[in-house]
Every structure is written in structure tokens, then in C-alpha cells.
Amino acid sequence: MALAASLLVLGMFYLYFENSLQARDNPNRQLQVTTGGELVLKRTRAGHYIFPGTINGQPVTFLLDTGATLVSVPAHLGGELGLTAGAHQQSITANGAVTTRATRVDALAFGPFEIRGVAASLNPGMGGDQVLLGMSVLKHLEFTQRGDTLVLRPLVEG
């Protein structure tokens, strides 16, 4: 009986701390959208903005990267996201030059935003499952950072 109780307590501690770590490492698992249609993102402990979205209806995790010209998708995700590898191209990354493949995302969505026909690249040098959300998407939005919060809103053409 004591062993079962100990295992139950350990299991509860594990769940509590696992949730705490996930909230710290990805505070945007549940997106916060204001009544005005703005998306409010919290920065991770590592200083990044990570949040869920979809590419061609398939769930992905985006990492916002204002230094990336295009959306950069790990090449191993291309097939499951319905992306077609096009022409070879050279991309300059933080890790140096890499040969990528051009592609186009039919539909990319996160929070209240959906953008169609987005220029992207399939990058064979990217491990993991995070998709870099570059300026080919961010150019359609206005964004403001204050402290550890980033607010994205629709770009008002004027």
C-alpha cells in the first residue's frame, strides 16, 4: 500500500513539473488572441517566440525569426506538409551557407492569421521539427515587442 501511494505521489510530481517545464519552454501552447484580432506571444526562457500553427492544414511549431528571409522548413517535414521541392538555391544561415530547395506553402496559419502562397525553403540542414517563420510571412503583419511580449497584428495598408 505504501509503495502504491509513493508511486502515485511521484507520478503527480512528474506531471506537475512536466507541465511547468513545458509552460516555461513554450509559454504559447495556448495562443492568446485579443478582441481586436492581435496575437500576443510570450518569450521563452531562451529568448525566442515559439508557437503552434499549421502548414497546409498540418500542425507545426513555429519559431519566429526576423532574420530569415523566407519560411524555412526542415526538409524531412516537406512530404507530410504537402510541400514540393523545387529548384536548388543557396541560403545563408547562422551556421553558414546551405543548399536548400525552393517551395511554396499553399496555406500557413497561426492564431487569427492565415496567409496563402508563401515563399519558403526546404532546409536539409535543419534537425528537429520547428519551422522558422521568416519575413515572407512577417511582412504581412505589424509587430511590436515590449519586454518579454510580442504583439502581432494585421498590417494596415495605408
VEXKOL-587344 format. One record per residue: residue in three letters; chain; x, y, z of N, C-alpha, C in turn. Coordinates in nm, 2 decimals. Atoms other than C-alpha are relative to their C-alpha. Layout:
VEXKOL-587344
+---------+--------+--------+--------+--------+--------+--------+--------+--------+--------+--------+
: residuo : cadena :   n_xx :   n_yy :   n_zz :  ca_xx :  ca_yy :  ca_zz :   c_xx :   c_yy :   c_zz :
+---------+--------+--------+--------+--------+--------+--------+--------+--------+--------+--------+
:     ala :      A :      X :      Y :      Z :      X :      Y :      Z :      X :      Y :      Z :
...
+---------+--------+--------+--------+--------+--------+--------+--------+--------+--------+--------+
//
This chain:
VEXKOL-587344
+---------+--------+--------+--------+--------+--------+--------+--------+--------+--------+--------+
: residuo : cadena :   n_xx :   n_yy :   n_zz :  ca_xx :  ca_yy :  ca_zz :   c_xx :   c_yy :   c_zz :
+---------+--------+--------+--------+--------+--------+--------+--------+--------+--------+--------+
:     met :      A :   0.08 :  -0.12 :   0.00 :   0.00 :   0.00 :   0.00 :   0.09 :   0.13 :   0.00 :
:     ala :      A :  -0.09 :  -0.11 :  -0.01 :   0.28 :   0.24 :   0.09 :   0.07 :   0.02 :  -0.14 :
:     leu :      A :  -0.06 :  -0.01 :   0.13 :   0.45 :   0.16 :  -0.24 :  -0.09 :   0.06 :  -0.11 :
:     ala :      A :   0.10 :  -0.06 :   0.09 :   0.14 :   0.24 :  -0.44 :  -0.02 :   0.15 :   0.02 :
:     ala :      A :   0.02 :  -0.14 :  -0.04 :   0.09 :   0.57 :  -0.25 :   0.13 :   0.08 :  -0.05 :
:     ser :      A :  -0.12 :  -0.07 :   0.04 :   0.46 :   0.66 :  -0.32 :   0.01 :   0.02 :  -0.15 :
:     leu :      A :   0.00 :  -0.01 :   0.15 :   0.43 :   0.58 :  -0.69 :  -0.10 :   0.11 :  -0.05 :
:     leu :      A :   0.10 :  -0.10 :   0.03 :   0.11 :   0.79 :  -0.70 :   0.05 :   0.14 :   0.02 :
:     val :      A :  -0.05 :  -0.13 :  -0.03 :   0.28 :   1.09 :  -0.54 :   0.11 :   0.03 :  -0.10 :
:     leu :      A :  -0.11 :  -0.02 :   0.10 :   0.59 :   1.05 :  -0.77 :  -0.06 :   0.04 :  -0.13 :
:     gly :      A :   0.07 :  -0.03 :   0.13 :   0.35 :   1.04 :  -1.07 :  -0.06 :   0.14 :   0.00 :
:     met :      A :   0.05 :  -0.14 :   0.00 :   0.18 :   1.36 :  -0.96 :   0.11 :   0.10 :   0.00 :
:     phe :      A :  -0.11 :  -0.10 :   0.00 :   0.51 :   1.54 :  -0.90 :   0.05 :   0.00 :  -0.15 :
:     tyr :      A :  -0.04 :   0.00 :   0.14 :   0.62 :   1.43 :  -1.25 :  -0.09 :   0.08 :  -0.09 :
:     leu :      A :   0.09 :  -0.07 :   0.08 :   0.31 :   1.56 :  -1.41 :   0.00 :   0.15 :   0.02 :
:     tyr :      A :  -0.01 :  -0.14 :  -0.04 :   0.33 :   1.89 :  -1.22 :   0.12 :   0.07 :  -0.06 :
:     phe :      A :  -0.12 :  -0.06 :   0.05 :   0.69 :   1.95 :  -1.31 :   0.01 :   0.00 :  -0.15 :
:     glu :      A :   0.00 :   0.01 :   0.15 :   0.65 :   1.83 :  -1.67 :  -0.08 :   0.12 :  -0.06 :
:     asn :      A :   0.08 :  -0.11 :   0.05 :   0.37 :   2.09 :  -1.72 :   0.07 :   0.13 :   0.03 :
:     ser :      A :  -0.07 :  -0.12 :  -0.03 :   0.58 :   2.36 :  -1.55 :   0.12 :   0.02 :  -0.10 :
:     leu :      A :  -0.11 :  -0.02 :   0.10 :   0.88 :   2.29 :  -1.78 :  -0.06 :   0.03 :  -0.14 :
:     gln :      A :   0.06 :  -0.03 :   0.13 :   0.65 :   2.29 :  -2.09 :  -0.04 :   0.14 :  -0.01 :
:     ala :      A :   0.05 :  -0.14 :   0.00 :   0.50 :   2.62 :  -1.99 :   0.12 :   0.09 :  -0.01 :
:     arg :      A :  -0.12 :  -0.09 :   0.00 :   0.85 :   2.77 :  -1.94 :   0.06 :  -0.01 :  -0.14 :
:     asp :      A :  -0.07 :   0.01 :   0.13 :   0.99 :   2.63 :  -2.27 :  -0.09 :   0.03 :  -0.12 :
:     asn :      A :   0.10 :  -0.04 :   0.10 :   0.67 :   2.70 :  -2.47 :  -0.12 :   0.07 :   0.06 :
:     pro :      A :   0.11 :  -0.07 :  -0.07 :   0.45 :   2.96 :  -2.30 :  -0.12 :   0.03 :  -0.09 :
:     asn :      A :   0.11 :  -0.03 :   0.10 :   0.24 :   3.00 :  -2.62 :  -0.07 :  -0.12 :  -0.05 :
:     arg :      A :   0.07 :   0.12 :   0.04 :   0.09 :   2.65 :  -2.63 :  -0.14 :   0.03 :  -0.03 :
:     gln :      A :   0.14 :  -0.04 :   0.02 :  -0.25 :   2.81 :  -2.59 :   0.01 :   0.15 :  -0.04 :
:     leu :      A :  -0.02 :  -0.13 :   0.05 :  -0.25 :   3.12 :  -2.81 :  -0.10 :   0.10 :   0.06 :
:     gln :      A :   0.08 :  -0.11 :  -0.06 :  -0.38 :   3.45 :  -2.67 :  -0.03 :   0.10 :  -0.11 :
:     val :      A :   0.04 :  -0.09 :   0.10 :  -0.58 :   3.65 :  -2.92 :  -0.09 :   0.10 :   0.06 :
:     thr :      A :   0.08 :  -0.11 :  -0.05 :  -0.72 :   3.99 :  -2.83 :  -0.13 :   0.01 :  -0.08 :
:     thr :      A :   0.12 :  -0.02 :   0.07 :  -1.07 :   4.10 :  -2.92 :   0.02 :   0.08 :  -0.13 :
:     gly :      A :  -0.04 :  -0.07 :   0.12 :  -0.90 :   4.33 :  -3.17 :   0.07 :  -0.08 :  -0.11 :
:     gly :      A :  -0.07 :   0.08 :   0.10 :  -0.75 :   4.04 :  -3.36 :   0.15 :   0.00 :   0.01 :
:     glu :      A :  -0.14 :   0.00 :  -0.02 :  -0.40 :   4.08 :  -3.22 :   0.04 :  -0.13 :   0.07 :
:     leu :      A :  -0.05 :   0.12 :  -0.06 :  -0.19 :   3.77 :  -3.13 :   0.11 :   0.05 :   0.10 :
:     val :      A :  -0.10 :  -0.03 :  -0.10 :   0.01 :   3.81 :  -2.80 :   0.08 :  -0.12 :   0.03 :
:     leu :      A :  -0.10 :   0.11 :  -0.02 :   0.32 :   3.60 :  -2.77 :   0.09 :   0.03 :   0.12 :
:     lys :      A :  -0.10 :  -0.01 :  -0.11 :   0.54 :   3.54 :  -2.46 :   0.13 :  -0.06 :  -0.05 :
:     arg :      A :  -0.13 :   0.05 :   0.03 :   0.91 :   3.49 :  -2.50 :   0.04 :  -0.12 :   0.09 :
:     thr :      A :  -0.04 :   0.11 :  -0.08 :   1.06 :   3.16 :  -2.39 :   0.12 :   0.04 :   0.09 :
:     arg :      A :  -0.12 :  -0.03 :  -0.09 :   1.33 :   3.14 :  -2.12 :   0.13 :   0.02 :  -0.09 :
:     ala :      A :  -0.12 :  -0.01 :   0.09 :   1.58 :   3.10 :  -2.41 :  -0.01 :   0.13 :  -0.09 :
:     gly :      A :   0.01 :  -0.13 :   0.07 :   1.46 :   3.44 :  -2.56 :  -0.07 :  -0.01 :  -0.14 :
:     his :      A :   0.06 :   0.02 :   0.13 :   1.26 :   3.30 :  -2.86 :  -0.15 :   0.01 :   0.02 :
:     tyr :      A :   0.14 :   0.00 :   0.00 :   0.90 :   3.33 :  -2.96 :  -0.04 :  -0.13 :  -0.08 :
:     ile :      A :   0.03 :   0.13 :   0.06 :   0.77 :   2.97 :  -3.03 :  -0.15 :  -0.01 :   0.02 :
:     phe :      A :   0.15 :   0.01 :  -0.01 :   0.40 :   2.90 :  -3.10 :  -0.05 :  -0.10 :  -0.11 :
:     pro :      A :   0.06 :   0.10 :   0.09 :   0.17 :   2.65 :  -3.27 :  -0.07 :   0.06 :  -0.12 :
:     gly :      A :   0.07 :  -0.04 :   0.12 :   0.03 :   2.68 :  -3.62 :  -0.02 :  -0.11 :  -0.09 :
:     thr :      A :   0.01 :   0.11 :   0.10 :  -0.04 :   2.49 :  -3.94 :   0.06 :   0.04 :  -0.13 :
:     ile :      A :  -0.04 :  -0.02 :   0.14 :   0.11 :   2.45 :  -4.28 :  -0.08 :  -0.10 :  -0.08 :
:     asn :      A :   0.09 :   0.08 :   0.08 :  -0.14 :   2.32 :  -4.54 :  -0.08 :  -0.09 :   0.09 :
:     gly :      A :   0.09 :   0.07 :  -0.09 :  -0.36 :   2.21 :  -4.25 :   0.06 :  -0.10 :   0.10 :
:     gln :      A :  -0.08 :   0.09 :  -0.09 :  -0.09 :   2.01 :  -4.07 :   0.06 :   0.08 :   0.11 :
:     pro :      A :  -0.05 :  -0.07 :  -0.11 :   0.01 :   2.11 :  -3.72 :   0.16 :   0.01 :   0.00 :
:     val :      A :  -0.14 :  -0.02 :  -0.01 :   0.36 :   2.26 :  -3.68 :   0.03 :   0.09 :   0.12 :
:     thr :      A :  -0.04 :  -0.10 :  -0.09 :   0.56 :   2.46 :  -3.43 :   0.09 :   0.10 :  -0.07 :
:     phe :      A :  -0.07 :  -0.11 :   0.06 :   0.68 :   2.80 :  -3.55 :   0.10 :   0.06 :   0.10 :
:     leu :      A :  -0.10 :  -0.08 :  -0.08 :   0.99 :   2.98 :  -3.42 :   0.01 :   0.13 :  -0.08 :
:     leu :      A :   0.00 :  -0.13 :   0.07 :   0.96 :   3.35 :  -3.52 :   0.15 :   0.04 :  -0.02 :
:     asp :      A :  -0.13 :  -0.04 :   0.04 :   1.28 :   3.46 :  -3.70 :   0.00 :   0.11 :  -0.09 :
:     thr :      A :   0.00 :  -0.12 :   0.08 :   1.30 :   3.81 :  -3.82 :   0.13 :   0.01 :  -0.09 :
:     gly :      A :  -0.12 :   0.00 :   0.08 :   1.65 :   3.74 :  -3.96 :  -0.01 :  -0.10 :  -0.12 :
:     ala :      A :   0.02 :   0.10 :   0.11 :   1.51 :   3.47 :  -4.20 :  -0.08 :   0.07 :  -0.11 :
:     thr :      A :   0.08 :  -0.07 :   0.11 :   1.40 :   3.60 :  -4.54 :  -0.12 :  -0.08 :  -0.03 :
:     leu :      A :   0.12 :   0.09 :   0.04 :   1.17 :   3.30 :  -4.61 :  -0.04 :  -0.08 :   0.12 :
:     val :      A :   0.04 :   0.10 :  -0.09 :   0.98 :   3.05 :  -4.41 :   0.10 :  -0.12 :  -0.03 :
:     ser :      A :  -0.10 :   0.11 :   0.01 :   1.24 :   2.77 :  -4.35 :  -0.05 :  -0.13 :   0.07 :
:     val :      A :   0.06 :   0.12 :  -0.04 :   1.10 :   2.42 :  -4.32 :   0.11 :  -0.11 :   0.00 :
:     pro :      A :  -0.09 :   0.12 :   0.00 :   1.32 :   2.12 :  -4.21 :  -0.04 :  -0.09 :  -0.12 :
:     ala :      A :   0.03 :   0.07 :   0.12 :   1.34 :   1.92 :  -4.53 :  -0.07 :  -0.13 :   0.03 :
:     his :      A :   0.07 :   0.13 :  -0.03 :   1.23 :   1.59 :  -4.36 :  -0.15 :   0.02 :   0.03 :
:     leu :      A :   0.14 :  -0.02 :  -0.02 :   0.89 :   1.75 :  -4.29 :  -0.07 :   0.03 :  -0.13 :
:     gly :      A :   0.06 :  -0.04 :   0.12 :   0.83 :   1.85 :  -4.65 :  -0.12 :  -0.09 :  -0.05 :
:     gly :      A :   0.10 :   0.09 :   0.05 :   0.64 :   1.54 :  -4.75 :  -0.13 :   0.00 :   0.08 :
:     glu :      A :   0.12 :   0.00 :  -0.08 :   0.40 :   1.53 :  -4.46 :  -0.07 :   0.13 :   0.00 :
:     leu :      A :   0.06 :  -0.13 :   0.01 :   0.33 :   1.90 :  -4.50 :  -0.05 :   0.03 :  -0.14 :
:     gly :      A :   0.05 :  -0.02 :   0.14 :   0.24 :   1.86 :  -4.87 :   0.09 :   0.10 :  -0.08 :
:     leu :      A :  -0.09 :  -0.10 :   0.07 :   0.54 :   2.07 :  -4.99 :   0.08 :  -0.07 :  -0.11 :
:     thr :      A :  -0.08 :   0.05 :   0.11 :   0.71 :   2.01 :  -5.32 :   0.13 :   0.07 :  -0.01 :
:     ala :      A :  -0.13 :  -0.05 :   0.01 :   1.08 :   2.05 :  -5.35 :   0.02 :   0.05 :  -0.14 :
:     gly :      A :  -0.02 :  -0.06 :   0.13 :   1.16 :   2.29 :  -5.63 :   0.15 :   0.02 :  -0.03 :
:     ala :      A :  -0.14 :  -0.03 :   0.04 :   1.48 :   2.45 :  -5.76 :   0.10 :   0.00 :   0.12 :
:     his :      A :  -0.10 :  -0.02 :  -0.10 :   1.80 :   2.43 :  -5.57 :   0.04 :   0.15 :   0.02 :
:     gln :      A :  -0.04 :  -0.14 :  -0.03 :   1.91 :   2.76 :  -5.40 :   0.09 :   0.00 :   0.11 :
:     gln :      A :  -0.10 :  -0.02 :  -0.11 :   2.18 :   2.88 :  -5.17 :  -0.07 :   0.09 :   0.10 :
:     ser :      A :   0.05 :  -0.08 :  -0.11 :   2.07 :   3.01 :  -4.83 :   0.11 :   0.02 :   0.10 :
:     ile :      A :  -0.10 :  -0.04 :  -0.10 :   2.29 :   3.19 :  -4.58 :  -0.07 :  -0.01 :   0.13 :
:     thr :      A :   0.06 :   0.02 :  -0.13 :   2.21 :   3.07 :  -4.23 :   0.10 :   0.04 :   0.11 :
:     ala :      A :  -0.09 :  -0.02 :  -0.11 :   2.35 :   3.13 :  -3.89 :   0.12 :  -0.10 :   0.01 :
:     asn :      A :  -0.10 :   0.11 :   0.00 :   2.55 :   2.81 :  -3.94 :   0.08 :   0.00 :  -0.14 :
:     gly :      A :  -0.07 :  -0.01 :   0.13 :   2.68 :   2.92 :  -4.29 :  -0.09 :  -0.03 :  -0.11 :
:     ala :      A :   0.08 :   0.02 :   0.12 :   2.57 :   2.86 :  -4.64 :  -0.04 :  -0.15 :  -0.01 :
:     val :      A :   0.05 :   0.13 :   0.02 :   2.35 :   2.56 :  -4.72 :  -0.08 :   0.00 :  -0.13 :
:     thr :      A :   0.08 :   0.02 :   0.12 :   2.18 :   2.43 :  -5.04 :  -0.14 :  -0.04 :   0.05 :
:     thr :      A :   0.14 :   0.03 :  -0.04 :   1.80 :   2.44 :  -4.99 :  -0.07 :  -0.02 :  -0.13 :
:     arg :      A :   0.09 :   0.01 :   0.12 :   1.51 :   2.37 :  -5.22 :  -0.11 :   0.10 :   0.02 :
:     ala :      A :   0.12 :  -0.09 :   0.00 :   1.25 :   2.63 :  -5.31 :  -0.13 :  -0.07 :   0.01 :
:     thr :      A :   0.14 :   0.05 :  -0.01 :   0.89 :   2.56 :  -5.22 :  -0.10 :   0.11 :   0.02 :
:     arg :      A :   0.11 :  -0.10 :  -0.03 :   0.56 :   2.74 :  -5.18 :  -0.10 :  -0.07 :   0.09 :
:     val :      A :   0.10 :   0.05 :  -0.09 :   0.32 :   2.69 :  -4.89 :  -0.13 :   0.05 :  -0.04 :
:     asp :      A :   0.14 :  -0.05 :   0.05 :  -0.04 :   2.70 :  -5.01 :  -0.07 :   0.07 :   0.11 :
:     ala :      A :   0.07 :  -0.07 :  -0.11 :  -0.18 :   2.79 :  -4.66 :   0.08 :  -0.02 :   0.13 :
:     leu :      A :  -0.07 :  -0.01 :  -0.12 :   0.00 :   2.89 :  -4.35 :  -0.08 :   0.08 :   0.10 :
:     ala :      A :   0.09 :  -0.06 :  -0.10 :  -0.20 :   2.97 :  -4.03 :   0.06 :  -0.01 :   0.14 :
:     phe :      A :  -0.02 :   0.00 :  -0.14 :  -0.15 :   3.07 :  -3.67 :  -0.08 :   0.11 :   0.06 :
:     gly :      A :   0.09 :  -0.10 :  -0.07 :  -0.37 :   3.25 :  -3.42 :  -0.11 :   0.04 :  -0.10 :
:     pro :      A :   0.11 :  -0.05 :   0.09 :  -0.61 :   3.47 :  -3.62 :   0.05 :   0.02 :  -0.14 :
:     phe :      A :  -0.06 :  -0.03 :   0.13 :  -0.38 :   3.48 :  -3.93 :   0.00 :  -0.12 :  -0.09 :
:     glu :      A :  -0.02 :   0.10 :   0.11 :  -0.39 :   3.28 :  -4.25 :   0.06 :   0.07 :  -0.12 :
:     ile :      A :  -0.07 :  -0.06 :   0.11 :  -0.15 :   3.36 :  -4.53 :   0.01 :  -0.11 :  -0.11 :
:     arg :      A :  -0.01 :   0.10 :   0.11 :  -0.16 :   3.19 :  -4.87 :   0.11 :   0.03 :  -0.10 :
:     gly :      A :  -0.10 :  -0.02 :   0.10 :   0.10 :   3.13 :  -5.13 :   0.13 :   0.06 :   0.05 :
:     val :      A :  -0.12 :  -0.05 :  -0.07 :   0.40 :   3.18 :  -4.90 :   0.13 :  -0.06 :  -0.06 :
:     ala :      A :  -0.14 :   0.05 :   0.04 :   0.76 :   3.15 :  -5.04 :   0.07 :  -0.06 :   0.12 :
:     ala :      A :  -0.06 :   0.07 :  -0.11 :   0.95 :   2.91 :  -4.84 :   0.12 :  -0.08 :  -0.05 :
:     ser :      A :  -0.10 :   0.09 :   0.05 :   1.25 :   2.68 :  -4.85 :   0.00 :  -0.13 :   0.09 :
:     leu :      A :  -0.01 :   0.12 :  -0.07 :   1.31 :   2.32 :  -4.75 :   0.15 :  -0.02 :   0.03 :
:     asn :      A :  -0.13 :  -0.01 :  -0.04 :   1.63 :   2.31 :  -4.55 :   0.05 :  -0.14 :   0.06 :
:     pro :      A :  -0.04 :   0.13 :  -0.05 :   1.81 :   1.97 :  -4.52 :   0.10 :   0.01 :   0.12 :
:     gly :      A :  -0.09 :  -0.01 :  -0.11 :   2.04 :   2.11 :  -4.25 :  -0.07 :   0.03 :   0.13 :
:     met :      A :   0.08 :  -0.02 :  -0.13 :   1.76 :   2.17 :  -4.00 :  -0.04 :  -0.13 :   0.06 :
:     gly :      A :   0.06 :   0.11 :  -0.07 :   1.70 :   1.90 :  -3.75 :  -0.12 :   0.04 :   0.08 :
:     gly :      A :   0.11 :  -0.03 :  -0.08 :   1.41 :   1.89 :  -3.52 :  -0.13 :   0.03 :  -0.09 :
:     asp :      A :   0.13 :  -0.02 :   0.07 :   1.05 :   1.99 :  -3.61 :  -0.05 :   0.15 :   0.00 :
:     gln :      A :   0.04 :  -0.14 :   0.00 :   1.05 :   2.37 :  -3.56 :   0.01 :   0.06 :  -0.14 :
:     val :      A :  -0.01 :  -0.07 :   0.13 :   0.97 :   2.58 :  -3.87 :   0.03 :   0.15 :   0.03 :
:     leu :      A :  -0.03 :  -0.14 :  -0.02 :   1.13 :   2.92 :  -3.89 :  -0.09 :   0.09 :  -0.08 :
:     leu :      A :   0.10 :  -0.09 :   0.06 :   0.87 :   3.18 :  -3.96 :   0.08 :   0.13 :  -0.03 :
:     gly :      A :  -0.08 :  -0.12 :   0.05 :   1.06 :   3.44 :  -4.17 :  -0.08 :   0.11 :  -0.05 :
:     met :      A :   0.06 :  -0.13 :   0.04 :   0.99 :   3.77 :  -4.33 :  -0.10 :  -0.02 :  -0.12 :
:     ser :      A :   0.10 :   0.02 :   0.10 :   0.80 :   3.61 :  -4.62 :  -0.14 :  -0.01 :   0.05 :
:     val :      A :   0.13 :  -0.01 :  -0.07 :   0.51 :   3.59 :  -4.37 :   0.00 :   0.12 :   0.09 :
:     leu :      A :   0.00 :  -0.11 :  -0.09 :   0.61 :   3.86 :  -4.12 :  -0.03 :   0.13 :  -0.07 :
:     lys :      A :   0.03 :  -0.13 :   0.08 :   0.59 :   4.13 :  -4.40 :  -0.14 :   0.03 :  -0.01 :
:     his :      A :   0.15 :  -0.02 :   0.01 :   0.21 :   4.08 :  -4.39 :  -0.05 :   0.05 :   0.14 :
:     leu :      A :   0.04 :  -0.03 :  -0.13 :   0.20 :   4.17 :  -4.02 :   0.08 :   0.12 :   0.06 :
:     glu :      A :  -0.06 :  -0.11 :  -0.08 :   0.28 :   4.46 :  -3.79 :   0.04 :  -0.07 :   0.14 :
:     phe :      A :  -0.04 :   0.06 :  -0.13 :   0.47 :   4.36 :  -3.47 :   0.07 :   0.10 :   0.09 :
:     thr :      A :  -0.06 :  -0.09 :  -0.10 :   0.57 :   4.53 :  -3.15 :   0.04 :  -0.09 :   0.12 :
:     gln :      A :  -0.05 :   0.08 :  -0.11 :   0.79 :   4.39 :  -2.88 :   0.02 :   0.10 :   0.12 :
:     arg :      A :  -0.02 :  -0.07 :  -0.13 :   0.78 :   4.52 :  -2.52 :   0.04 :  -0.10 :   0.10 :
:     gly :      A :  -0.05 :   0.10 :  -0.11 :   0.99 :   4.33 :  -2.26 :   0.00 :  -0.14 :  -0.06 :
:     asp :      A :   0.00 :   0.14 :   0.04 :   0.91 :   3.96 :  -2.29 :  -0.13 :  -0.03 :  -0.08 :
:     thr :      A :   0.13 :   0.02 :   0.07 :   0.59 :   4.01 :  -2.50 :   0.01 :   0.06 :  -0.14 :
:     leu :      A :   0.00 :  -0.05 :   0.14 :   0.55 :   4.04 :  -2.88 :  -0.15 :   0.00 :  -0.04 :
:     val :      A :   0.13 :  -0.01 :   0.05 :   0.22 :   4.15 :  -3.03 :   0.00 :   0.01 :  -0.15 :
:     leu :      A :   0.02 :   0.00 :   0.15 :   0.13 :   4.07 :  -3.39 :  -0.14 :   0.04 :  -0.03 :
:     arg :      A :   0.13 :  -0.05 :   0.05 :  -0.15 :   4.25 :  -3.57 :   0.00 :   0.00 :  -0.15 :
:     pro :      A :   0.01 :  -0.02 :   0.14 :  -0.28 :   4.27 :  -3.92 :   0.07 :   0.13 :  -0.05 :
:     leu :      A :  -0.06 :  -0.12 :   0.05 :  -0.08 :   4.51 :  -4.13 :  -0.11 :   0.09 :  -0.07 :
:     val :      A :   0.10 :  -0.09 :   0.06 :  -0.30 :   4.81 :  -4.22 :   0.07 :   0.08 :  -0.11 :
:     glu :      A :  -0.06 :  -0.06 :   0.12 :  -0.21 :   4.92 :  -4.57 :  -0.06 :   0.15 :   0.00 :
:     gly :      A :   0.05 :  -0.14 :   0.00 :  -0.22 :   5.30 :  -4.59 :   0.05 :   0.08 :  -0.11 :
+---------+--------+--------+--------+--------+--------+--------+--------+--------+--------+--------+
//
